[in-house]
Structure formats: structure tokens, C-alpha cells
Amino acid sequence: MIKVIKEECTACGACADVCPQDAIVIEDFAVIDNDACVECGACIDECPQDAIVEE
């Protein structure tokens, strides 16, 4: 499962821009729809804050 570390996320939207499944919505922080997420890791690689991790 891919998780956002809310305290680290700046809501820049970089992760949402690269998500091939449109599974990320930007609110006060990035929110991942785990039902739509295919765990490709594109968001993890793109995040400039290292705020997205795989658990």
C-alpha cells in the first residue's frame, strides 16, 4: 500500500500529475484512492518532499 506522510506533503501536485490511474487528489495534502491505485510507484519517485512511501 502506498501512503502519504501528511506532515511532509506540501500539496504541490507533482504526484497527481504523474499518476497513470488518476488515483491522487490534492487537498490540504495528497490523498490516494487505494482502490484505484495500482502501486506503480510513479508518485513515490516524483515527490520532491519524499512524503509518499510504500508500506
C-alpha distance matrix in Angstrom:
0.0 3.8 6.4 10.2 12.8 15.4 18.3 17.8 17.2 20.6 19.7 21.2 19.5 19.0 15.3 16.4 19.3 17.5 14.8 16.2 14.8 16.0 12.7 13.5 16.4 18.3 19.8 20.7 17.3 14.7 12.9 9.9 10.5 7.4 10.2 11.4 8.6 9.1 6.9 10.4 10.1 13.3 12.4 11.7 15.0 16.8 16.2 19.6 18.6 15.7 14.0 10.5 8.5 5.7 5.4
3.8 0.0 3.8 7.0 10.0 12.6 15.5 14.6 13.7 17.0 16.1 17.5 15.9 15.4 11.8 13.3 16.2 14.6 12.2 14.4 13.5 14.1 11.0 10.9 13.9 15.3 17.0 17.8 14.2 11.5 10.4 7.8 9.6 7.7 11.1 11.4 8.2 9.4 6.6 9.4 8.0 10.6 9.1 8.3 12.0 13.4 12.5 15.9 15.0 12.2 10.5 6.9 5.7 4.4 6.1
6.4 3.8 0.0 3.8 6.5 9.0 11.9 11.6 10.9 14.5 14.0 16.0 15.0 15.1 11.9 13.5 16.7 15.8 13.9 16.6 15.6 15.3 12.1 10.9 13.0 13.7 14.8 14.9 11.5 9.4 8.6 7.3 10.0 8.9 12.7 13.4 10.7 12.7 10.2 12.7 10.8 12.8 10.2 9.4 13.2 13.9 12.1 15.0 13.3 11.0 8.3 5.7 5.4 6.1 7.0
10.2 7.0 3.8 0.0 3.8 5.7 8.7 8.2 7.2 10.7 10.5 12.8 12.4 12.9 10.4 12.1 15.4 15.2 13.8 17.2 16.5 15.4 12.5 10.2 11.5 11.2 12.0 11.7 8.1 6.7 7.1 7.5 11.0 11.2 15.0 15.1 12.7 15.1 12.8 14.7 12.2 13.2 9.9 9.3 12.9 12.8 10.1 12.6 10.6 9.2 5.7 4.5 6.5 8.9 10.2
12.8 10.0 6.5 3.8 0.0 3.8 5.6 5.6 6.3 10.1 11.1 13.6 14.2 14.7 12.9 15.0 18.0 18.1 17.2 20.7 20.2 19.0 16.2 13.7 14.4 13.3 13.4 12.0 8.7 8.9 10.0 11.2 14.6 14.7 18.5 18.8 16.5 18.7 16.1 17.8 14.9 16.0 12.6 11.3 14.5 14.4 11.1 12.7 9.7 8.5 5.0 6.1 7.6 10.6 11.3
15.4 12.6 9.0 5.7 3.8 0.0 3.8 5.4 5.2 8.3 9.2 12.4 13.4 14.8 13.5 14.9 18.1 18.9 18.1 21.7 20.9 19.1 16.5 13.5 13.2 11.4 10.7 8.6 6.0 7.7 9.0 11.4 14.7 15.6 19.2 19.6 17.8 20.5 18.4 20.2 17.5 18.0 14.4 13.8 16.9 16.0 12.6 13.8 10.8 10.9 7.3 8.9 11.1 14.0 14.7
18.3 15.5 11.9 8.7 5.6 3.8 0.0 3.8 5.8 8.2 10.5 13.3 15.2 16.4 15.8 17.6 20.4 21.2 21.0 24.6 24.3 22.4 20.0 16.8 16.4 14.1 13.2 10.3 8.5 10.8 12.7 15.1 18.5 19.3 22.9 23.3 21.3 23.8 21.4 22.9 19.9 20.3 16.7 15.6 18.2 17.4 13.6 13.8 10.3 11.0 8.0 10.8 12.8 16.1 16.7
17.8 14.6 11.6 8.2 5.6 5.4 3.8 0.0 3.8 6.5 9.3 11.2 13.2 13.8 13.4 15.8 18.2 18.8 19.0 22.7 22.9 21.2 19.2 16.0 16.1 13.7 13.7 11.3 8.8 10.3 12.9 14.9 18.5 19.3 23.0 22.8 20.4 22.6 19.9 20.9 17.6 17.6 14.1 12.9 15.0 14.1 10.3 10.1 6.5 7.5 5.1 8.7 11.1 14.7 16.1
17.2 13.7 10.9 7.2 6.3 5.2 5.8 3.8 0.0 3.8 5.6 7.8 9.6 10.6 10.4 12.4 14.8 15.8 16.0 19.8 20.0 17.9 16.2 12.8 12.5 10.0 10.4 8.5 5.6 6.9 10.1 12.3 16.0 17.4 20.9 20.3 18.2 20.6 18.4 19.2 16.2 15.7 12.0 11.7 13.9 12.3 8.6 9.1 6.6 8.1 5.3 8.0 11.3 14.8 16.6
20.6 17.0 14.5 10.7 10.1 8.3 8.2 6.5 3.8 0.0 3.8 5.5 8.4 10.0 11.0 12.6 14.4 16.2 17.0 20.8 21.2 18.6 17.6 13.9 12.9 9.7 10.0 7.9 6.3 8.3 11.9 14.5 18.1 20.0 23.3 22.3 20.5 23.0 21.1 21.4 18.5 17.3 13.7 14.0 15.5 13.1 9.7 9.3 7.6 10.4 8.5 11.2 14.8 18.2 20.3
19.7 16.1 14.0 10.5 11.1 9.2 10.5 9.3 5.6 3.8 0.0 3.8 5.5 8.2 9.0 9.6 11.6 13.9 14.4 18.1 18.2 15.4 14.6 10.8 9.4 6.0 6.9 6.2 4.6 5.8 9.4 12.2 15.5 17.9 20.8 19.5 18.1 20.9 19.6 19.9 17.5 16.1 12.4 13.8 15.4 12.7 10.0 10.6 9.9 12.1 9.9 11.4 15.2 18.2 20.4
21.2 17.5 16.0 12.8 13.6 12.4 13.3 11.2 7.8 5.5 3.8 0.0 3.8 5.7 8.0 8.9 9.7 12.2 13.6 17.2 18.1 15.4 15.4 11.8 11.0 8.0 9.9 9.8 8.4 8.4 12.1 14.1 17.4 19.7 22.4 20.6 19.0 21.3 20.0 19.6 17.2 15.0 11.8 13.4 14.1 10.8 8.7 8.8 9.4 12.0 11.0 12.4 16.2 19.2 22.0
19.5 15.9 15.0 12.4 14.2 13.4 15.2 13.2 9.6 8.4 5.5 3.8 0.0 3.8 5.4 5.2 6.3 9.0 10.2 13.6 14.4 11.7 12.1 8.7 8.2 6.3 9.4 10.7 8.8 7.3 10.4 11.8 14.7 17.2 19.6 17.4 16.0 18.3 17.5 17.0 15.1 12.7 9.7 12.2 13.1 9.8 8.7 10.2 11.3 13.0 11.8 12.0 15.7 18.2 21.1
19.0 15.4 15.1 12.9 14.7 14.8 16.4 13.8 10.6 10.0 8.2 5.7 3.8 0.0 3.8 5.5 5.2 6.7 8.9 12.3 14.0 12.1 12.7 10.0 10.8 9.6 12.9 14.0 11.5 9.5 12.5 13.0 15.9 17.8 20.2 17.7 15.8 17.4 16.1 15.0 12.8 10.0 7.5 9.9 9.9 6.3 6.3 8.0 10.2 11.4 11.3 11.2 14.5 16.9 20.2
15.3 11.8 11.9 10.4 12.9 13.5 15.8 13.4 10.4 11.0 9.0 8.0 5.4 3.8 0.0 3.8 5.4 5.5 6.2 10.0 11.2 9.7 9.7 7.3 9.2 9.1 12.5 13.9 10.8 7.9 10.0 9.7 12.6 14.2 16.7 14.3 12.1 13.8 12.5 11.7 9.7 7.4 4.4 7.4 8.5 5.9 5.9 9.1 10.6 10.7 10.0 8.7 11.8 13.7 17.0
16.4 13.3 13.5 12.1 15.0 14.9 17.6 15.8 12.4 12.6 9.6 8.9 5.2 5.5 3.8 0.0 3.8 5.5 5.2 8.7 9.2 6.7 7.5 5.1 6.5 7.3 11.1 13.4 11.0 7.8 9.2 9.0 11.2 13.5 15.3 12.7 11.4 13.6 13.3 12.8 11.8 9.5 7.2 10.7 11.9 9.4 9.7 12.6 13.9 14.2 13.0 11.6 14.6 16.1 19.1
19.3 16.2 16.7 15.4 18.0 18.1 20.4 18.2 14.8 14.4 11.6 9.7 6.3 5.2 5.4 3.8 0.0 3.8 5.8 8.4 10.3 8.2 10.2 8.7 9.9 10.2 14.0 16.2 14.1 11.3 13.0 12.7 14.6 16.7 18.2 15.1 13.9 15.3 15.2 13.8 13.0 9.7 8.6 12.1 12.1 9.1 10.5 12.8 15.1 15.7 15.3 14.1 17.0 18.5 21.8
17.5 14.6 15.8 15.2 18.1 18.9 21.2 18.8 15.8 16.2 13.9 12.2 9.0 6.7 5.5 5.5 3.8 0.0 3.8 6.2 8.9 8.4 10.1 9.4 11.8 12.8 16.5 18.6 15.9 12.7 14.0 12.8 14.5 15.8 17.3 14.2 12.2 12.9 12.5 10.5 9.8 6.4 6.5 10.0 9.6 7.5 9.9 12.7 15.2 14.9 15.0 13.2 15.4 16.4 19.9
14.8 12.2 13.9 13.8 17.2 18.1 21.0 19.0 16.0 17.0 14.4 13.6 10.2 8.9 6.2 5.2 5.8 3.8 0.0 3.8 5.5 5.4 6.6 7.0 10.1 12.0 15.7 18.1 15.3 11.7 12.0 10.0 11.1 12.3 13.6 10.4 8.6 9.6 9.8 8.6 8.8 6.4 6.3 10.0 10.8 9.6 11.3 14.8 16.5 15.7 15.1 12.6 14.4 14.8 18.0
16.2 14.4 16.6 17.2 20.7 21.7 24.6 22.7 19.8 20.8 18.1 17.2 13.6 12.3 10.0 8.7 8.4 6.2 3.8 0.0 3.8 5.8 7.8 9.7 12.7 15.2 18.7 21.5 18.9 15.2 14.9 12.5 12.5 13.4 13.7 10.0 8.9 8.9 10.3 8.6 10.3 8.3 9.5 12.9 13.3 12.6 14.8 18.2 20.1 19.1 18.6 15.9 17.2 16.9 19.9
14.8 13.5 15.6 16.5 20.2 20.9 24.3 22.9 20.0 21.2 18.2 18.1 14.4 14.0 11.2 9.2 10.3 8.9 5.5 3.8 0.0 3.8 5.2 8.2 11.2 14.3 17.5 20.5 18.1 14.4 13.2 10.5 9.6 10.6 10.3 6.5 6.5 7.5 9.8 9.6 11.5 10.5 11.0 14.2 15.5 14.9 16.4 20.0 21.3 20.3 19.1 16.1 17.4 16.8 19.2
16.0 14.1 15.3 15.4 19.0 19.1 22.4 21.2 17.9 18.6 15.4 15.4 11.7 12.1 9.7 6.7 8.2 8.4 5.4 5.8 3.8 0.0 3.8 5.6 7.8 11.0 14.2 17.4 15.4 11.9 11.0 9.1 8.7 11.0 11.2 7.8 8.2 10.4 12.1 12.1 13.1 11.6 10.9 14.4 15.9 14.5 15.5 18.8 20.0 19.5 18.0 15.6 17.6 17.7 20.2
12.7 11.0 12.1 12.5 16.2 16.5 20.0 19.2 16.2 17.6 14.6 15.4 12.1 12.7 9.7 7.5 10.2 10.1 6.6 7.8 5.2 3.8 0.0 3.8 6.8 10.2 13.0 15.9 13.6 10.0 8.2 5.7 5.1 7.4 8.2 5.4 5.5 8.7 10.1 11.2 12.0 11.5 10.1 13.2 15.5 14.6 14.8 18.4 18.9 18.0 16.1 13.4 15.1 15.0 17.1
13.5 10.9 10.9 10.2 13.7 13.5 16.8 16.0 12.8 13.9 10.8 11.8 8.7 10.0 7.3 5.1 8.7 9.4 7.0 9.7 8.2 5.6 3.8 0.0 3.8 6.6 9.6 12.4 10.0 6.4 5.5 4.6 6.2 9.0 10.9 8.9 8.3 11.5 11.7 12.7 12.3 11.4 9.0 11.9 14.4 12.8 12.4 15.7 15.9 15.6 13.4 11.4 13.8 14.7 16.9
16.4 13.9 13.0 11.5 14.4 13.2 16.4 16.1 12.5 12.9 9.4 11.0 8.2 10.8 9.2 6.5 9.9 11.8 10.1 12.7 11.2 7.8 6.8 3.8 0.0 3.8 6.4 9.7 8.4 5.8 5.2 6.6 8.0 11.5 13.2 11.6 11.7 15.1 15.4 16.5 15.8 14.7 11.9 14.8 17.1 15.0 14.0 16.8 16.8 17.2 14.6 13.4 16.3 17.6 19.6
18.3 15.3 13.7 11.2 13.3 11.4 14.1 13.7 10.0 9.7 6.0 8.0 6.3 9.6 9.1 7.3 10.2 12.8 12.0 15.2 14.3 11.0 10.2 6.6 3.8 0.0 3.8 6.7 5.8 4.5 6.1 8.9 11.2 14.4 16.5 15.1 14.8 18.0 17.7 18.5 17.2 15.8 12.5 15.0 17.1 14.6 12.9 14.9 14.7 15.8 13.2 13.1 16.4 18.5 20.6
19.8 17.0 14.8 12.0 13.4 10.7 13.2 13.7 10.4 10.0 6.9 9.9 9.4 12.9 12.5 11.1 14.0 16.5 15.7 18.7 17.5 14.2 13.0 9.6 6.4 3.8 0.0 3.8 5.0 6.0 7.0 10.6 12.6 15.8 18.0 17.3 17.2 20.7 20.4 21.6 20.2 19.2 15.7 17.7 20.1 17.7 15.5 17.1 16.2 17.5 14.4 14.9 18.1 20.2 21.8
20.7 17.8 14.9 11.7 12.0 8.6 10.3 11.3 8.5 7.9 6.2 9.8 10.7 14.0 13.9 13.4 16.2 18.6 18.1 21.5 20.5 17.4 15.9 12.4 9.7 6.7 3.8 0.0 3.8 7.0 8.8 12.5 15.1 17.8 20.5 20.1 19.6 22.9 22.0 23.3 21.4 20.5 16.9 18.1 20.6 18.3 15.4 16.4 14.8 16.4 13.3 14.6 17.8 20.4 21.8
17.3 14.2 11.5 8.1 8.7 6.0 8.5 8.8 5.6 6.3 4.6 8.4 8.8 11.5 10.8 11.0 14.1 15.9 15.3 18.9 18.1 15.4 13.6 10.0 8.4 5.8 5.0 3.8 0.0 3.8 6.4 9.8 13.0 15.3 18.3 17.8 16.7 19.9 18.6 19.9 17.7 17.1 13.4 14.4 17.0 15.0 12.1 13.5 11.8 13.0 9.8 10.8 14.1 16.7 18.3
14.7 11.5 9.4 6.7 8.9 7.7 10.8 10.3 6.9 8.3 5.8 8.4 7.3 9.5 7.9 7.8 11.3 12.7 11.7 15.2 14.4 11.9 10.0 6.4 5.8 4.5 6.0 7.0 3.8 0.0 3.8 6.5 9.9 12.2 15.2 14.3 13.1 16.2 15.1 16.3 14.4 13.8 10.2 11.8 14.5 12.7 10.4 12.8 11.8 12.3 9.2 8.9 12.2 14.4 16.3
12.9 10.4 8.6 7.1 10.0 9.0 12.7 12.9 10.1 11.9 9.4 12.1 10.4 12.5 10.0 9.2 13.0 14.0 12.0 14.9 13.2 11.0 8.2 5.5 5.2 6.1 7.0 8.8 6.4 3.8 0.0 3.8 6.6 9.1 11.9 11.6 11.0 14.5 13.9 15.8 14.7 14.7 11.5 13.2 16.3 15.1 13.2 16.1 15.0 14.8 11.5 10.3 12.7 14.1 15.4
9.9 7.8 7.3 7.5 11.2 11.4 15.1 14.9 12.3 14.5 12.2 14.1 11.8 13.0 9.7 9.0 12.7 12.8 10.0 12.5 10.5 9.1 5.7 4.6 6.6 8.9 10.6 12.5 9.8 6.5 3.8 0.0 3.8 5.7 8.7 8.3 7.2 10.8 10.4 12.6 12.0 12.5 9.9 11.7 15.0 14.4 13.3 16.7 16.0 15.0 12.2 9.8 11.5 11.9 13.4
10.5 9.6 10.0 11.0 14.6 14.7 18.5 18.5 16.0 18.1 15.5 17.4 14.7 15.9 12.6 11.2 14.6 14.5 11.1 12.5 9.6 8.7 5.1 6.2 8.0 11.2 12.6 15.1 13.0 9.9 6.6 3.8 0.0 3.8 5.5 5.5 6.1 9.9 10.8 13.3 13.8 14.5 12.6 14.7 17.8 17.4 16.7 20.3 19.8 18.6 15.9 13.3 14.4 14.0 15.0
7.4 7.7 8.9 11.2 14.7 15.6 19.3 19.3 17.4 20.0 17.9 19.7 17.2 17.8 14.2 13.5 16.7 15.8 12.3 13.4 10.6 11.0 7.4 9.0 11.5 14.4 15.8 17.8 15.3 12.2 9.1 5.7 3.8 0.0 3.8 5.4 4.9 8.0 8.6 11.9 12.7 14.3 13.0 14.3 17.6 18.0 17.5 21.1 20.5 18.7 16.2 13.1 13.1 11.8 12.4
10.2 11.1 12.7 15.0 18.5 19.2 22.9 23.0 20.9 23.3 20.8 22.4 19.6 20.2 16.7 15.3 18.2 17.3 13.6 13.7 10.3 11.2 8.2 10.9 13.2 16.5 18.0 20.5 18.3 15.2 11.9 8.7 5.5 3.8 0.0 3.8 5.7 8.2 10.2 13.2 14.9 16.3 15.6 17.3 20.3 20.6 20.6 24.3 24.0 22.2 19.9 16.7 16.7 15.0 15.5
11.4 11.4 13.4 15.1 18.8 19.6 23.3 22.8 20.3 22.3 19.5 20.6 17.4 17.7 14.3 12.7 15.1 14.2 10.4 10.0 6.5 7.8 5.4 8.9 11.6 15.1 17.3 20.1 17.8 14.3 11.6 8.3 5.5 5.4 3.8 0.0 3.8 6.5 9.2 11.3 13.2 13.9 13.5 15.9 18.4 18.4 18.9 22.6 22.9 21.3 19.4 16.2 16.7 15.3 16.6
8.6 8.2 10.7 12.7 16.5 17.8 21.3 20.4 18.2 20.5 18.1 19.0 16.0 15.8 12.1 11.4 13.9 12.2 8.6 8.9 6.5 8.2 5.5 8.3 11.7 14.8 17.2 19.6 16.7 13.1 11.0 7.2 6.1 4.9 5.7 3.8 0.0 3.8 5.5 7.9 9.5 10.7 10.4 12.4 14.9 15.4 15.9 19.8 20.0 18.1 16.5 13.0 13.2 11.8 13.5
9.1 9.4 12.7 15.1 18.7 20.5 23.8 22.6 20.6 23.0 20.9 21.3 18.3 17.4 13.8 13.6 15.3 12.9 9.6 8.9 7.5 10.4 8.7 11.5 15.1 18.0 20.7 22.9 19.9 16.2 14.5 10.8 9.9 8.0 8.2 6.5 3.8 0.0 3.8 5.6 8.5 10.1 11.1 12.6 14.6 15.8 17.0 20.8 21.4 19.1 18.1 14.4 14.0 11.9 13.7
6.9 6.6 10.2 12.8 16.1 18.4 21.4 19.9 18.4 21.1 19.6 20.0 17.5 16.1 12.5 13.3 15.2 12.5 9.8 10.3 9.8 12.1 10.1 11.7 15.4 17.7 20.4 22.0 18.6 15.1 13.9 10.4 10.8 8.6 10.2 9.2 5.5 3.8 0.0 3.8 5.5 8.2 9.0 9.6 11.8 13.5 14.5 18.2 18.6 15.9 15.2 11.5 10.5 8.3 10.6
10.4 9.4 12.7 14.7 17.8 20.2 22.9 20.9 19.2 21.4 19.9 19.6 17.0 15.0 11.7 12.8 13.8 10.5 8.6 8.6 9.6 12.1 11.2 12.7 16.5 18.5 21.6 23.3 19.9 16.3 15.8 12.6 13.3 11.9 13.2 11.3 7.9 5.6 3.8 0.0 3.8 5.7 8.0 8.8 9.9 11.7 13.6 17.2 18.3 15.8 15.9 12.3 11.8 10.2 13.2
10.1 8.0 10.8 12.2 14.9 17.5 19.9 17.6 16.2 18.5 17.5 17.2 15.1 12.8 9.7 11.8 13.0 9.8 8.8 10.3 11.5 13.1 12.0 12.3 15.8 17.2 20.2 21.4 17.7 14.4 14.7 12.0 13.8 12.7 14.9 13.2 9.5 8.5 5.5 3.8 0.0 3.8 5.4 5.1 6.4 8.7 10.2 13.7 14.7 12.1 12.5 9.1 8.7 8.0 11.6
13.3 10.6 12.8 13.2 16.0 18.0 20.3 17.6 15.7 17.3 16.1 15.0 12.7 10.0 7.4 9.5 9.7 6.4 6.4 8.3 10.5 11.6 11.5 11.4 14.7 15.8 19.2 20.5 17.1 13.8 14.7 12.5 14.5 14.3 16.3 13.9 10.7 10.1 8.2 5.7 3.8 0.0 3.8 5.5 5.3 6.2 8.7 12.1 13.9 12.2 12.8 10.1 11.0 11.3 14.9
12.4 9.1 10.2 9.9 12.6 14.4 16.7 14.1 12.0 13.7 12.4 11.8 9.7 7.5 4.4 7.2 8.6 6.5 6.3 9.5 11.0 10.9 10.1 9.0 11.9 12.5 15.7 16.9 13.4 10.2 11.5 9.9 12.6 13.0 15.6 13.5 10.4 11.1 9.0 8.0 5.4 3.8 0.0 3.8 5.4 5.0 6.0 9.8 11.1 9.6 9.6 7.0 9.0 10.3 13.8
11.7 8.3 9.4 9.3 11.3 13.8 15.6 12.9 11.7 14.0 13.8 13.4 12.2 9.9 7.4 10.7 12.1 10.0 10.0 12.9 14.2 14.4 13.2 11.9 14.8 15.0 17.7 18.1 14.4 11.8 13.2 11.7 14.7 14.3 17.3 15.9 12.4 12.6 9.6 8.8 5.1 5.5 3.8 0.0 3.8 5.5 5.6 8.9 9.6 7.0 7.8 5.2 6.2 7.9 11.6
15.0 12.0 13.2 12.9 14.5 16.9 18.2 15.0 13.9 15.5 15.4 14.1 13.1 9.9 8.5 11.9 12.1 9.6 10.8 13.3 15.5 15.9 15.5 14.4 17.1 17.1 20.1 20.6 17.0 14.5 16.3 15.0 17.8 17.6 20.3 18.4 14.9 14.6 11.8 9.9 6.4 5.3 5.4 3.8 0.0 3.8 5.9 8.3 10.2 8.2 10.3 8.6 9.5 11.0 14.8
16.8 13.4 13.9 12.8 14.4 16.0 17.4 14.1 12.3 13.1 12.7 10.8 9.8 6.3 5.9 9.4 9.1 7.5 9.6 12.6 14.9 14.5 14.6 12.8 15.0 14.6 17.7 18.3 15.0 12.7 15.1 14.4 17.4 18.0 20.6 18.4 15.4 15.8 13.5 11.7 8.7 6.2 5.0 5.5 3.8 0.0 3.8 6.2 9.0 8.4 10.0 9.1 11.3 13.4 17.1
16.2 12.5 12.1 10.1 11.1 12.6 13.6 10.3 8.6 9.7 10.0 8.7 8.7 6.3 5.9 9.7 10.5 9.9 11.3 14.8 16.4 15.5 14.8 12.4 14.0 12.9 15.5 15.4 12.1 10.4 13.2 13.3 16.7 17.5 20.6 18.9 15.9 17.0 14.5 13.6 10.2 8.7 6.0 5.6 5.9 3.8 0.0 3.8 5.5 5.4 6.5 6.7 9.7 12.6 15.9
19.6 15.9 15.0 12.6 12.7 13.8 13.8 10.1 9.1 9.3 10.6 8.8 10.2 8.0 9.1 12.6 12.8 12.7 14.8 18.2 20.0 18.8 18.4 15.7 16.8 14.9 17.1 16.4 13.5 12.8 16.1 16.7 20.3 21.1 24.3 22.6 19.8 20.8 18.2 17.2 13.7 12.1 9.8 8.9 8.3 6.2 3.8 0.0 3.8 5.7 7.8 9.5 12.2 15.5 18.6
18.6 15.0 13.3 10.6 9.7 10.8 10.3 6.5 6.6 7.6 9.9 9.4 11.3 10.2 10.6 13.9 15.1 15.2 16.5 20.1 21.3 20.0 18.9 15.9 16.8 14.7 16.2 14.8 11.8 11.8 15.0 16.0 19.8 20.5 24.0 22.9 20.0 21.4 18.6 18.3 14.7 13.9 11.1 9.6 10.2 9.0 5.5 3.8 0.0 3.8 5.2 8.1 10.8 14.5 17.1
15.7 12.2 11.0 9.2 8.5 10.9 11.0 7.5 8.1 10.4 12.1 12.0 13.0 11.4 10.7 14.2 15.7 14.9 15.7 19.1 20.3 19.5 18.0 15.6 17.2 15.8 17.5 16.4 13.0 12.3 14.8 15.0 18.6 18.7 22.2 21.3 18.1 19.1 15.9 15.8 12.1 12.2 9.6 7.0 8.2 8.4 5.4 5.7 3.8 0.0 3.8 5.6 7.4 11.0 13.7
14.0 10.5 8.3 5.7 5.0 7.3 8.0 5.1 5.3 8.5 9.9 11.0 11.8 11.3 10.0 13.0 15.3 15.0 15.1 18.6 19.1 18.0 16.1 13.4 14.6 13.2 14.4 13.3 9.8 9.2 11.5 12.2 15.9 16.2 19.9 19.4 16.5 18.1 15.2 15.9 12.5 12.8 9.6 7.8 10.3 10.0 6.5 7.8 5.2 3.8 0.0 3.8 6.6 10.3 12.5
10.5 6.9 5.7 4.5 6.1 8.9 10.8 8.7 8.0 11.2 11.4 12.4 12.0 11.2 8.7 11.6 14.1 13.2 12.6 15.9 16.1 15.6 13.4 11.4 13.4 13.1 14.9 14.6 10.8 8.9 10.3 9.8 13.3 13.1 16.7 16.2 13.0 14.4 11.5 12.3 9.1 10.1 7.0 5.2 8.6 9.1 6.7 9.5 8.1 5.6 3.8 0.0 3.8 7.1 9.8
8.5 5.7 5.4 6.5 7.6 11.1 12.8 11.1 11.3 14.8 15.2 16.2 15.7 14.5 11.8 14.6 17.0 15.4 14.4 17.2 17.4 17.6 15.1 13.8 16.3 16.4 18.1 17.8 14.1 12.2 12.7 11.5 14.4 13.1 16.7 16.7 13.2 14.0 10.5 11.8 8.7 11.0 9.0 6.2 9.5 11.3 9.7 12.2 10.8 7.4 6.6 3.8 0.0 3.8 6.4
5.7 4.4 6.1 8.9 10.6 14.0 16.1 14.7 14.8 18.2 18.2 19.2 18.2 16.9 13.7 16.1 18.5 16.4 14.8 16.9 16.8 17.7 15.0 14.7 17.6 18.5 20.2 20.4 16.7 14.4 14.1 11.9 14.0 11.8 15.0 15.3 11.8 11.9 8.3 10.2 8.0 11.3 10.3 7.9 11.0 13.4 12.6 15.5 14.5 11.0 10.3 7.1 3.8 0.0 3.8
5.4 6.1 7.0 10.2 11.3 14.7 16.7 16.1 16.6 20.3 20.4 22.0 21.1 20.2 17.0 19.1 21.8 19.9 18.0 19.9 19.2 20.2 17.1 16.9 19.6 20.6 21.8 21.8 18.3 16.3 15.4 13.4 15.0 12.4 15.5 16.6 13.5 13.7 10.6 13.2 11.6 14.9 13.8 11.6 14.8 17.1 15.9 18.6 17.1 13.7 12.5 9.8 6.4 3.8 0.0
